[in-house]
């Protein structure tokens, strides 16, 4: 009786496999609604595949600083300006890999609202005529890129900002993934 049960089970399994193999492939219907941005887990991999040469990257500056323990400690011990400079210095080391790299902060900078240095544009949103809030500024910049058909990535862990940016952002990068990218040596270059 046990052997009969095993044979019956094997027979059912063969039929299911045969049916599955010979069944025409069914394409799932396209999801309704807007496309969701992808999450980039490994920025080095995206760079290695040449996916970044035309990409504009926007970094939510204070969000990155405050979610990175050593940068947050530096900001606490030595002040806002020191934390900002440390983040921007990390970003400058990789700026050449992107079409545009912009780090955005709330508030005002010491010199101007927008400063470009070594391939990184640093923006202080309060100093701009059209915006006093970094989130609003980032959303405006992402929307402009979307309207121009330019790929834009956003580095932030701010869930509210990500939700609002979904319609116009091609990809998101979590803070930990961005910081890992900034600190890892690039393959084949020997850089530290």
Helices and strands as residue ranges (DSSP letters): H 2-22, E 38-39, H 43-48, E 56-60, H 61-66, H 69-78, H 80-92, G 95-97, E 100-105, E 114-117, E 120-124, G 125-127, H 134-148, E 152-155, H 159-165, G 166-168, E 171-173, H 175-183
